[in-house]
Amino acid sequence: MLATRTVSRETVPAADGTLPHLFLLLVCSRLAVPSMRLSLRGTEELTIGRGDLQRGPLPRRDGHVALAVPDDRMSVKHAAFRRVMGTWVLADAGSRNGTFVNGHRIEREVLADGDLVELGHSFFLFRSGIVASATDPPLLYSDELSRKAAGFETLIPSLAADFGRAAAVARSAVSVVIRGETGTGKEVVASGLHALSGRPGRFVAVNCAALFPANDALELVRNADGGTLFLDAVEELPAAAQPLLSRVLEQAEVWPVGATQPVAVDLRMIAATQQDLDALVSRQQFRGDLLARLSGLTFALPALRERREDLGLLIRSLLKRHARDPATQSALTCDAARALLLHSWPRNVRELDKALQAALVLAGHEPIGLRHLPANLQGSPVRPTQVSVAAEESPTQASPAMKMQHFIDELWRRHVVRVLVAYSVALFGALQGADVIVTRLSLPPRWMTWIVAAGLVGFPVAGVLAWVFDWTRQGIVRTPALSGAQQTTLAPAQRGRRNAITFAGWILFLMTVASAIWWRIRHT
């Protein structure tokens, strides 16, 4: 069993300079809530619960920190992260909707690097260690990021540093090489660099694999004069075009066909590649002088599977870009959000972009659900007890026992039993007070009969109101229905709920009998 106390009171950086962090990726029902990065340095315990968004440094007391998230499906105190013997342990705090790690419901779990934590409708990513500088704020929200250009937003400190260096050279003539797998957003970043450069000319993007020798390259250079020439897949650049581009970079001039004098050009070159250009040079498949002149600044865009901290930020941005009405805020179901966040995304941001674009169209005005996502995402590891989509959409085919279990779950989730027990206690006290008043004032006995009848009529009324409505921090709202997949996630607590409901039923029965006996004694 894990120890219940920690070894030290200070979380120091690891030997490689990394620190544990927690990222709020998204609140699937409220995508307007920004993503967040929270450093766990110096933290012994972090409790998370429902509340208003907190800005600035979080209050800290003896290593204990409390974080609030505006999520109506989260309990006031939902879960706690504790540092135990150098590891981080997540424990549920008796929450109403449970705590999940990588789609599995847990009561207490030792966290591993990259675990996806689900609290209510909020999804967090735990990182046991990422590189962060002393100047990085301990708490940072995505809406606090400086908006340099499109594609430059990130919550990852190391990637933010690379973007910062790229932005610093944007207004110069320094060439840039961007490495990364296909679909990682290299052209988006290159376009952002052009926007930051202030150059009056065009951003001309060309796929070097489709480029024919010198004449095409010459035409591209002249079209990009005054702007930026983006060479995608530069490793595919034809050998005949490489000397021309090398001369442009070296002397800022070209020799048009038939010309007797060179023509000056002013452009910035940005190259993108999926391969190791130095290795290509060593194999004489790429000119070394061209690589030397291209490599003013080189940085890498990580694959999306290595950039999961930014998934919520990217999902929010892509949904906003493709929304039919920019004023309408999109939403995701928990199943859809879980599938998106657990998928490996082999084709990177491009795959995510197309998946969300199609899902928005299929969902219409509904929240994006699992059935709106591509088939390969619907098979993502969601939860071991997940039911099929067909079964989820056909509750009428369930057995009577399943229907009864669903009804019991709903009674518990909607607080119907709790409301009725509280109502019966209040009614019992009110009847005692009413009896005293009727007796002291010598009122007709039938008045007491009417009061008792009105109190009994209130039982079904209170039950119906508790079933339909919920009292949240935003006021009284309608309680959303529970989906089939969500029903199955609550299976571990079903036995306890049945026992609790049976116990509450006995309390109501005994209180009713006691009230009847008391009433009989008082009026005989």
C-alpha positions as CSV (number, residue, x, y, z in Angstrom):
1,M,0.0,0.0,0.0
2,L,1.2,3.5,-0.8
3,A,2.4,5.7,2.0
4,T,0.0,8.5,3.1
5,R,2.7,11.1,3.6
6,T,5.3,12.6,1.3
7,V,9.1,12.6,1.6
8,S,9.7,16.3,1.2
9,R,7.9,19.5,1.1
10,E,9.3,20.8,-2.2
11,T,9.0,19.4,-5.7
12,V,12.4,20.1,-7.2
13,P,13.2,19.8,-10.9
14,A,14.3,16.4,-12.1
15,A,17.9,15.9,-13.2
16,D,16.8,16.8,-16.8
17,G,15.2,20.1,-15.5
18,T,11.6,18.9,-15.9
19,L,8.7,19.6,-13.6
20,P,5.2,18.0,-13.3
21,H,2.3,19.8,-14.8
22,L,-1.4,19.5,-15.2
23,F,-3.2,20.7,-18.3
24,L,-6.9,21.4,-18.6
25,L,-7.5,20.5,-22.2
26,L,-11.2,21.4,-22.5
27,V,-14.7,21.4,-20.8
28,C,-16.6,19.5,-23.5
29,S,-20.0,21.0,-22.8
30,R,-18.5,24.6,-22.5
31,L,-15.7,25.0,-25.1
32,A,-15.6,28.7,-24.2
33,V,-13.7,27.8,-21.1
34,P,-10.0,28.2,-22.0
35,S,-7.4,25.5,-21.8
36,M,-4.9,25.8,-18.9
37,R,-1.4,24.9,-17.9
38,L,-0.7,24.5,-14.2
39,S,2.8,23.8,-12.7
40,L,2.8,21.4,-9.8
41,R,6.1,22.7,-8.4
42,G,6.0,23.0,-4.6
43,T,2.5,21.3,-4.6
44,E,1.8,18.5,-2.2
45,E,-1.9,18.2,-2.8
46,L,-4.1,19.8,-5.5
47,T,-7.9,19.6,-5.1
48,I,-10.2,20.2,-8.0
49,G,-13.8,21.1,-7.9
50,R,-16.6,23.2,-9.4
51,G,-16.3,26.9,-9.2
52,D,-15.5,30.2,-11.0
53,L,-12.3,30.5,-13.1
54,Q,-9.3,31.6,-11.1
55,R,-6.8,34.0,-12.6
56,G,-3.3,34.7,-11.3
57,P,-1.3,32.6,-8.8
58,L,-3.5,30.1,-6.9
59,P,-3.6,30.5,-3.1
60,R,-1.2,28.0,-1.5
61,R,-1.1,26.8,2.1
62,D,1.5,24.3,3.2
63,G,1.8,22.9,-0.2
64,H,-2.0,22.6,-0.7
65,V,-3.7,24.2,-3.7
66,A,-7.3,24.3,-4.7
67,L,-8.3,24.7,-8.4
68,A,-11.9,25.6,-9.5
69,V,-13.3,24.8,-12.9
70,P,-16.6,26.2,-14.3
71,D,-18.1,22.8,-15.0
72,D,-21.7,22.0,-13.8
73,R,-21.1,18.3,-14.0
74,M,-18.2,18.5,-11.5
75,S,-18.7,18.3,-7.7
76,V,-17.7,21.1,-5.5
77,K,-14.8,19.0,-4.3
78,H,-14.4,16.4,-7.0
79,A,-10.9,14.8,-6.8
80,A,-7.4,15.4,-5.4
81,F,-3.9,14.9,-6.8
82,R,-1.4,14.0,-4.1
83,R,2.3,13.6,-4.3
84,V,3.3,10.4,-2.5
85,M,6.8,9.0,-2.4
86,G,7.8,10.9,-5.5
87,T,4.8,9.8,-7.5
88,W,1.4,11.4,-8.1
89,V,-1.8,9.7,-6.9
90,L,-5.3,10.7,-8.0
91,A,-8.1,10.0,-5.6
92,D,-11.8,10.6,-6.1
93,A,-13.4,12.7,-3.3
94,G,-16.8,11.1,-3.3
95,S,-17.9,12.9,-6.5
96,R,-21.3,12.5,-7.9
97,N,-20.2,11.7,-11.5
98,G,-17.0,9.8,-10.7
99,T,-13.3,10.2,-11.7
100,F,-11.8,8.5,-14.8
101,V,-8.3,7.9,-16.0
102,N,-7.9,7.0,-19.6
103,G,-11.6,6.1,-19.8
104,H,-11.6,3.8,-16.7
105,R,-13.4,4.7,-13.5
106,I,-11.1,4.9,-10.5
107,E,-11.3,5.5,-6.8
108,R,-7.5,5.8,-6.3
109,E,-4.9,5.6,-9.1
110,V,-1.1,6.1,-9.4
111,L,-0.7,8.4,-12.4
112,A,1.7,7.9,-15.3
113,D,3.0,10.4,-17.7
114,G,0.4,11.3,-20.3
115,D,-2.7,10.0,-18.5
116,L,-6.0,11.5,-19.5
117,V,-8.1,12.5,-16.4
118,E,-11.8,13.1,-16.7
119,L,-13.7,15.0,-14.0
120,G,-17.3,15.7,-14.8
121,H,-17.2,17.2,-18.3
122,S,-13.6,18.5,-17.9
123,F,-10.6,16.7,-19.4
124,F,-7.1,17.0,-18.0
125,L,-3.7,15.8,-19.2
126,F,-1.1,14.9,-16.5
127,R,2.6,15.3,-17.4
128,S,5.1,13.9,-14.9
129,G,7.8,16.2,-16.3
130,I,8.1,18.9,-19.0
131,V,10.9,21.4,-19.5
132,A,9.9,24.8,-18.1
133,S,11.9,27.9,-17.4
134,A,11.9,29.9,-14.2
135,T,10.1,32.8,-16.0
136,D,7.1,30.7,-17.0
137,P,4.0,31.6,-15.0
138,P,2.7,28.7,-12.7
139,L,-0.8,29.1,-14.0
140,L,-1.5,30.1,-17.7
141,Y,-4.7,30.1,-19.6
142,S,-4.9,29.8,-23.4
143,D,-6.7,33.1,-23.7
144,E,-3.7,34.8,-22.0
145,L,-1.3,33.7,-24.7
146,S,0.1,36.5,-26.9
147,R,-1.6,36.3,-30.3
148,K,1.5,36.5,-32.5
149,A,0.0,34.9,-35.6
150,A,-2.1,31.9,-36.7
151,G,-0.6,28.6,-35.7
152,F,1.7,30.1,-33.0
153,E,-0.5,29.3,-30.0
154,T,0.7,26.7,-27.7
155,L,0.8,25.8,-23.9
156,I,4.0,23.8,-24.3
157,P,6.9,25.9,-22.9
158,S,9.6,24.4,-25.3
159,L,7.4,24.9,-28.4
160,A,6.5,28.4,-27.3
161,A,10.2,29.2,-27.1
162,D,10.7,28.0,-30.7
163,F,7.7,30.1,-31.8
164,G,9.2,33.0,-30.0
165,R,12.5,32.7,-31.8
166,A,10.7,32.4,-35.1
167,A,8.7,35.6,-34.4
168,A,11.9,37.4,-33.4
169,V,13.3,36.9,-36.9
170,A,10.0,37.4,-38.8
171,R,10.8,40.9,-39.9
172,S,14.3,40.1,-41.1
173,A,15.5,38.3,-44.2
174,V,16.7,35.3,-42.3
175,S,15.6,32.0,-44.0
176,V,13.8,29.4,-41.9
177,V,13.6,25.7,-42.1
178,I,10.6,23.9,-40.4
179,R,10.9,20.2,-39.8
180,G,7.9,18.0,-39.1
181,E,5.7,15.1,-40.2
182,T,3.1,15.7,-42.9
183,G,0.0,17.4,-41.5
184,T,1.7,19.1,-38.5
185,G,0.9,22.6,-39.7
186,K,4.2,23.7,-41.3
187,E,2.4,25.8,-44.0
188,V,0.2,27.5,-41.4
189,V,3.3,28.5,-39.3
190,A,5.0,29.7,-42.5
191,S,2.0,31.8,-43.4
192,G,2.0,33.2,-39.9
193,L,5.7,34.2,-40.2
194,H,4.8,36.0,-43.5
195,A,2.0,37.9,-41.7
196,L,4.5,38.9,-38.9
197,S,7.1,40.0,-41.5
198,G,5.2,43.0,-42.7
199,R,6.3,42.3,-46.2
200,P,4.0,43.8,-48.8
201,G,4.3,41.0,-51.3
202,R,2.4,37.7,-51.5
203,F,2.9,34.5,-49.6
204,V,3.6,32.0,-52.4
205,A,3.5,28.3,-51.4
206,V,4.8,25.6,-53.7
207,N,5.1,21.8,-53.4
208,C,8.6,21.1,-54.6
209,A,7.7,17.6,-55.7
210,A,5.5,19.2,-58.4
211,L,8.1,21.8,-59.4
212,F,9.8,21.4,-62.8
213,P,13.3,22.7,-63.4
214,A,14.7,26.2,-63.6
215,N,11.9,28.0,-65.6
216,D,9.2,27.2,-63.1
217,A,11.5,28.1,-60.2
218,L,12.4,31.4,-61.8
219,E,8.7,32.3,-62.3
220,L,8.0,31.5,-58.6
221,V,10.8,33.7,-57.5
222,R,9.5,36.6,-59.5
223,N,5.9,36.0,-58.3
224,A,7.2,36.1,-54.7
225,D,9.2,39.2,-55.1
226,G,8.5,41.5,-52.1
227,G,6.9,38.6,-50.2
228,T,7.6,35.1,-49.0
229,L,8.4,31.9,-50.9
230,F,7.4,28.8,-49.0
231,L,9.1,25.6,-50.3
232,D,7.1,22.6,-49.0
233,A,8.8,19.2,-49.2
234,V,12.1,21.0,-50.1
235,E,13.9,17.7,-50.1
236,E,12.0,17.0,-53.4
237,L,13.4,20.1,-55.0
238,P,14.7,19.2,-58.6
239,A,18.5,19.3,-58.8
240,A,18.3,21.8,-61.7
241,A,16.4,24.3,-59.6
242,Q,18.7,24.2,-56.6
243,P,21.5,26.4,-58.0
244,L,18.9,29.1,-58.9
245,L,17.5,29.3,-55.4
246,S,21.0,29.2,-53.9
247,R,21.9,32.3,-56.0
248,V,18.7,34.1,-54.9
249,L,19.6,33.5,-51.3
250,E,23.2,34.5,-51.8
251,Q,23.0,37.5,-54.0
252,A,19.2,38.4,-54.0
253,E,19.1,38.4,-57.8
254,V,18.0,36.2,-60.7
255,W,19.0,35.9,-64.4
256,P,15.9,35.8,-66.6
257,V,16.1,33.8,-69.8
258,G,17.7,36.0,-72.5
259,A,18.6,38.8,-70.1
260,T,22.0,40.4,-70.1
261,Q,21.8,41.7,-66.6
262,P,20.6,40.1,-63.4
263,V,17.3,41.3,-61.9
264,A,17.2,42.1,-58.2
265,V,14.6,40.4,-56.0
266,D,13.6,40.9,-52.4
267,L,12.0,37.8,-50.8
268,R,12.2,35.6,-47.8
269,M,12.4,31.9,-48.2
270,I,10.9,29.4,-45.7
271,A,11.4,25.7,-46.4
272,A,9.6,22.7,-44.9
273,T,10.8,19.2,-44.8
274,Q,10.0,15.8,-43.4
275,Q,13.5,14.4,-43.7
276,D,17.0,15.0,-42.4
277,L,18.5,17.4,-44.9
278,D,22.0,16.9,-43.5
279,A,21.7,13.2,-44.3
280,L,20.5,14.0,-47.8
281,V,23.6,16.2,-48.3
282,S,25.9,13.5,-47.1
283,R,24.3,11.2,-49.7
284,Q,24.7,13.9,-52.3
285,Q,20.9,14.1,-52.8
286,F,20.7,17.8,-51.8
287,R,23.1,20.7,-52.4
288,G,25.1,21.5,-49.3
289,D,25.4,25.2,-50.2
290,L,21.7,25.6,-50.6
291,L,21.1,24.0,-47.2
292,A,23.7,26.3,-45.6
293,R,21.9,29.3,-47.0
294,L,18.4,28.0,-46.0
295,S,19.3,27.2,-42.5
296,G,19.2,30.6,-40.9
297,L,16.8,29.3,-38.2
298,T,15.7,25.7,-37.9
299,F,13.0,24.3,-35.6
300,A,10.8,21.3,-35.5
301,L,7.0,21.1,-35.2
302,P,6.1,18.0,-33.1
303,A,3.6,15.4,-34.3
304,L,0.2,15.8,-32.7
305,R,0.6,12.7,-30.6
306,E,3.6,14.5,-29.0
307,R,1.6,17.6,-28.6
308,R,-1.4,16.4,-26.7
309,E,-1.2,19.4,-24.3
310,D,-2.5,21.6,-27.1
311,L,-5.3,19.3,-28.2
312,G,-8.0,21.3,-26.5
313,L,-6.6,24.5,-27.9
314,L,-6.5,23.1,-31.4
315,I,-10.0,21.6,-31.2
316,R,-11.4,24.9,-30.0
317,S,-9.7,26.8,-32.8
318,L,-10.6,24.4,-35.6
319,L,-14.3,24.2,-34.5
320,K,-14.4,28.0,-34.5
321,R,-12.9,28.2,-37.9
322,H,-15.4,25.8,-39.5
323,A,-18.5,26.9,-37.6
324,R,-21.3,28.1,-39.8
325,D,-22.2,30.8,-37.3
326,P,-19.1,32.2,-35.5
327,A,-21.4,33.5,-32.7
328,T,-22.6,29.9,-32.0
329,Q,-20.5,28.0,-29.5
330,S,-20.0,24.3,-30.4
331,A,-20.0,21.5,-27.8
332,L,-18.9,17.9,-27.6
333,T,-20.4,15.0,-25.7
334,C,-18.1,13.2,-23.2
335,D,-17.8,10.2,-25.5
336,A,-16.7,12.3,-28.5
337,A,-14.2,14.4,-26.4
338,R,-12.7,11.2,-24.9
339,A,-12.3,9.6,-28.4
340,L,-10.7,12.8,-29.8
341,L,-8.3,13.1,-26.8
342,L,-7.3,9.4,-26.7
343,H,-6.7,9.0,-30.5
344,S,-3.1,8.8,-31.7
345,W,-3.7,11.1,-34.8
346,P,-1.2,9.4,-37.2
347,R,-1.9,12.1,-39.8
348,N,-1.6,14.9,-37.3
349,V,-3.5,18.2,-37.3
350,R,-4.7,17.7,-40.9
351,E,-6.6,14.6,-39.8
352,L,-8.0,16.4,-36.8
353,D,-9.1,19.3,-38.9
354,K,-11.0,17.1,-41.4
355,A,-12.6,15.0,-38.7
356,L,-14.0,18.1,-36.9
357,Q,-15.1,19.7,-40.2
358,A,-17.2,16.7,-41.1
359,A,-18.5,16.2,-37.5
360,L,-19.8,19.8,-37.4
361,V,-21.8,19.2,-40.6
362,L,-23.2,15.9,-39.4
363,A,-24.1,17.2,-35.9
364,G,-26.0,20.2,-37.2
365,H,-27.2,22.1,-34.1
366,E,-26.5,19.2,-31.8
367,P,-23.4,18.7,-29.7
368,I,-20.8,16.6,-31.6
369,G,-21.2,13.0,-30.5
370,L,-19.3,9.8,-31.1
371,R,-21.4,8.8,-34.0
372,H,-20.5,12.1,-35.8
373,L,-16.8,11.2,-35.8
374,P,-14.9,9.0,-38.3
375,A,-15.2,5.3,-37.9
376,N,-11.6,4.8,-36.8
377,L,-12.3,7.2,-33.8
378,Q,-15.4,5.4,-32.8
379,G,-13.3,2.4,-32.1
380,S,-10.9,4.4,-29.8
381,P,-10.4,3.0,-26.3
382,V,-13.2,4.8,-24.5
383,R,-14.2,2.6,-21.5
384,P,-14.2,-1.1,-21.1
385,T,-17.9,-1.2,-20.3
386,Q,-18.9,1.0,-23.3
387,V,-22.0,-0.2,-25.1
388,S,-22.4,0.0,-28.8
389,V,-23.8,3.0,-30.5
390,A,-26.7,1.0,-31.8
391,A,-27.6,-0.1,-28.3
392,E,-27.1,3.4,-27.0
393,E,-29.6,4.8,-29.5
394,S,-32.2,2.0,-28.9
395,P,-33.1,2.1,-25.2
396,T,-36.5,0.5,-26.0
397,Q,-34.7,-2.8,-26.7
398,A,-33.3,-3.0,-23.2
399,S,-34.5,-5.7,-20.8
400,P,-36.9,-4.8,-17.9
401,A,-34.1,-5.2,-15.4
402,M,-31.9,-2.8,-17.4
403,K,-34.7,-0.3,-17.5
404,M,-35.3,-0.6,-13.8
405,Q,-31.5,-0.2,-13.1
406,H,-31.5,2.9,-15.4
407,F,-34.5,4.3,-13.4
408,I,-32.7,3.7,-10.1
409,D,-29.6,5.4,-11.5
410,E,-31.6,8.4,-12.6
411,L,-33.3,8.7,-9.2
412,W,-29.9,8.9,-7.6
413,R,-28.3,11.2,-10.1
414,R,-31.2,13.6,-10.1
415,H,-31.3,13.7,-6.2
416,V,-34.9,12.7,-6.2
417,V,-34.5,10.4,-3.1
418,R,-32.5,13.1,-1.3
419,V,-35.2,15.7,-2.0
420,L,-38.0,13.4,-0.8
421,V,-36.2,12.5,2.4
422,A,-35.6,16.2,3.1
423,Y,-39.2,17.0,2.2
424,S,-40.6,14.3,4.6
425,V,-38.4,15.6,7.5
426,A,-39.6,19.1,6.8
427,L,-43.2,18.0,6.5
428,F,-43.0,16.0,9.8
429,G,-41.8,19.1,11.6
430,A,-44.4,21.4,9.9
431,L,-47.2,19.1,10.9
432,Q,-46.2,19.2,14.5
433,G,-46.1,23.0,14.4
434,A,-49.4,23.1,12.6
435,D,-51.0,20.8,15.2
436,V,-49.9,23.1,18.0
437,I,-51.3,26.2,16.2
438,V,-54.7,24.5,15.4
439,T,-55.0,23.3,19.0
440,R,-54.1,26.6,20.7
441,L,-56.3,28.6,18.4
442,S,-59.2,26.1,18.7
443,L,-59.5,25.9,15.0
444,P,-61.8,23.3,13.3
445,P,-60.1,19.8,13.2
446,R,-60.7,19.6,9.5
447,W,-58.1,22.3,9.0
448,M,-55.5,19.9,10.1
449,T,-56.9,17.3,7.7
450,W,-56.5,19.8,4.8
451,I,-52.9,20.6,5.9
452,V,-52.0,16.9,6.0
453,A,-53.6,16.3,2.6
454,A,-51.7,19.2,1.1
455,G,-48.5,17.9,2.6
456,L,-49.0,14.5,1.1
457,V,-49.9,16.0,-2.3
458,G,-46.5,17.8,-2.2
459,F,-44.6,14.4,-2.2
460,P,-45.1,13.7,-5.9
461,V,-44.8,17.4,-6.8
462,A,-41.4,17.5,-5.1
463,G,-40.3,14.3,-6.8
464,V,-41.3,15.5,-10.3
465,L,-39.5,18.9,-9.7
466,A,-36.4,17.1,-8.5
467,W,-36.4,14.8,-11.6
468,V,-36.8,17.7,-14.1
469,F,-34.7,20.5,-12.6
470,D,-31.3,20.9,-11.0
471,W,-30.1,23.7,-8.8
472,T,-26.6,24.8,-10.0
473,R,-24.4,27.9,-9.5
474,Q,-26.0,29.3,-12.7
475,G,-29.5,28.9,-11.2
476,I,-32.2,26.4,-11.8
477,V,-31.7,24.5,-15.0
478,R,-33.2,21.4,-16.6
479,T,-31.3,18.2,-15.7
480,P,-29.8,16.7,-18.9
481,A,-30.6,13.1,-19.7
482,L,-28.0,10.4,-19.2
483,S,-26.6,8.7,-22.4
484,G,-26.4,5.0,-22.7
485,A,-22.6,5.0,-22.6
486,Q,-22.6,7.2,-19.4
487,Q,-25.0,4.8,-17.8
488,T,-22.5,2.0,-18.1
489,T,-19.7,4.0,-16.6
490,L,-21.7,4.2,-13.3
491,A,-22.0,0.4,-13.0
492,P,-19.5,0.0,-10.1
493,A,-21.7,2.2,-7.9
494,Q,-25.1,0.6,-8.8
495,R,-25.1,-1.9,-5.9
496,G,-24.4,0.9,-3.4
497,R,-27.2,3.0,-5.0
498,R,-29.7,0.2,-4.7
499,N,-28.8,-0.2,-1.0
500,A,-29.0,3.6,-0.4
501,I,-32.4,3.9,-2.2
502,T,-33.7,0.9,-0.2
503,F,-32.6,2.4,3.0
504,A,-34.2,5.8,2.1
505,G,-37.4,4.0,1.2
506,W,-37.5,2.3,4.6
507,I,-36.9,5.7,6.3
508,L,-39.8,7.2,4.4
509,F,-42.0,4.2,5.3
510,L,-41.1,4.3,9.0
511,M,-41.6,8.1,9.1
512,T,-45.0,7.7,7.5
513,V,-46.0,5.0,10.0
514,A,-44.7,7.0,12.9
515,S,-46.7,10.1,11.6
516,A,-49.9,8.0,11.3
517,I,-49.5,6.6,14.8
518,W,-48.8,10.0,16.3
519,W,-51.8,11.4,14.5
520,R,-54.0,8.6,15.7
521,I,-52.9,9.1,19.3
522,R,-53.4,12.9,19.2
523,H,-57.0,12.6,17.9
524,T,-58.3,9.7,20.0
